[in-house]
Amino acid sequence: MQVGDKAIEFDKDGFMVDPKQWDDAVAQAIAREEGIEEISAQHWAVVNFIRAYWKEHDLAPPVRLLCKESGVSIRDVYKLFTSGPARGACRIAGLPKPDGCV
């Protein structure tokens, strides 16, 4: 995927190979691939929490913690990210494939 002057590489499952290349423009490009035309404030709350947690712990947050800390209910997370928090939200957040993600 080309985003601006960056060539973004993805693994066979569609997750970023180099999460350091992530920025808002990359998130928006991945979101469009996920069928999200415009990233809302709720999307950003989830994505930014996932990024922050990953930077601190080197893994994706548990879904319950994600919902509690982002203020977005599990039902709304699945409405916002139709492919789910592990696949959709973590892809948009630029994380490598989370453990247990199928």
HELIX and SHEET records of a PDB file:
HELIX    1   1 PRO A   19  GLN A   21  5                                   3    
HELIX    2   2 ASP A   24  GLU A   33  1                                  10    
HELIX    3   3 ALA A   41  HIS A   57  1                                  17    
HELIX    4   4 VAL A   63  SER A   70  1                                   8    
HELIX    5   5 ILE A   74  LEU A   80  1                                   7    
HELIX    6   6 GLY A   84  GLY A   84  1                                   1    
HELIX    7   7 PRO A   85  ALA A   89  3                                   5    
HELIX    8   8 CYS A   90  ILE A   92  1                                   3    
SHEET    1   A 2 GLN A   2  VAL A   3  0                                        
SHEET    2   A 2 LYS A   6  ALA A   7 -1                                        
END                                                                             
